[in-house]
Amino acid sequence: MKRAMLERTVAERISIAMQSRERCLQSTSTQREDCGATEDEIELARRGTSSDPRYAATIAYGLQVYRDPTTTVDEQIEALRSHGFQ
């Protein structure tokens, strides 16, 4: 089976959404900005979303898998595919 790789910008935003400690976020903010996450996008990611619908769908799915992986449904996978993910 072929494994899909997330773009670094998407993976970083999912990571931001999952982080709960401010110190952790501050220590890596430079790295996140280097990969295309502006301060506004970092703040949106902290709230579990993005201004880009593609990133927002991916962040939402990543959080769902992180919090309760047994509740994902086919519609979520189809939503990701509609944004170009395989």
C-alpha distance (Angstrom), angle and dihedral (degrees) to the residues before:
residue distance angle dihedral
M1 . . .
K2 3.79 . .
R3 3.83 114.2 .
A4 3.76 117.3 -139.8
M5 3.77 118.8 -137.3
L6 3.78 122.4 -147.8
E7 3.76 119.7 -132.3
R8 3.78 110.5 -106.3
T9 3.81 91.3 -116.2
V10 3.81 90.9 56.8
A11 3.80 94.4 44.0
E12 3.80 91.8 49.6
R13 3.80 92.2 51.7
I14 3.80 91.6 49.8
S15 3.79 87.7 49.9
I16 3.80 90.9 51.5
A17 3.80 90.6 50.5
M18 3.80 90.6 52.3
Q19 3.79 96.5 47.3
S20 3.76 116.2 97.5
R21 3.79 102.3 179.2
E22 3.80 119.3 81.6
R23 3.82 92.0 -151.8
C24 3.79 90.4 59.8
L25 3.79 91.6 49.8
Q26 3.80 93.4 48.9
S27 3.79 93.7 49.3
T28 3.78 92.6 57.6
S29 3.81 102.0 33.6
T30 3.80 92.5 104.8
Q31 3.79 91.2 55.4
R32 3.79 90.5 48.6
E33 3.80 92.6 50.1
D34 3.81 89.4 49.0
C35 3.81 89.9 59.0
G36 3.79 94.2 51.5
A37 3.79 105.3 -86.4
T38 3.80 109.6 132.2
E39 3.79 121.3 -157.3
D40 3.81 88.7 -99.0
E41 3.80 90.8 52.0
I42 3.80 91.0 47.1
E43 3.81 89.2 54.0
L44 3.80 91.7 47.9
A45 3.80 90.5 48.1
R46 3.81 89.5 52.1
R47 3.80 85.4 58.2
G48 3.81 91.0 48.3
T49 3.79 99.8 -105.5
S50 3.81 145.4 77.0
S51 3.79 138.6 -145.4
D52 3.81 86.9 -120.0
P53 3.84 109.8 77.4
R54 3.82 90.6 -146.2
Y55 3.79 92.3 55.7
A56 3.81 92.3 40.8
A57 3.82 91.6 55.7
T58 3.79 91.7 47.1
I59 3.79 94.4 47.1
A60 3.81 90.9 48.7
Y61 3.79 90.9 50.7
G62 3.80 92.6 45.6
L63 3.80 90.9 52.3
Q64 3.80 91.2 47.9
V65 3.80 91.8 52.2
Y66 3.81 90.4 45.8
R67 3.81 95.3 48.6
D68 3.80 102.2 35.3
P69 3.82 114.4 -1.6
T70 3.79 94.9 177.4
T71 3.81 93.1 65.6
T72 3.80 100.3 61.7
V73 3.80 114.7 121.6
D74 3.79 136.4 -159.4
E75 3.80 91.7 -106.0
Q76 3.80 89.7 64.1
I77 3.78 91.0 53.5
E78 3.80 90.5 48.1
A79 3.82 90.1 50.4
L80 3.80 89.3 55.0
R81 3.80 90.9 48.0
S82 3.80 89.9 52.0
H83 3.80 86.1 60.9
G84 3.79 92.4 53.6
F85 3.79 101.9 -92.0
Q86 3.80 117.1 135.8
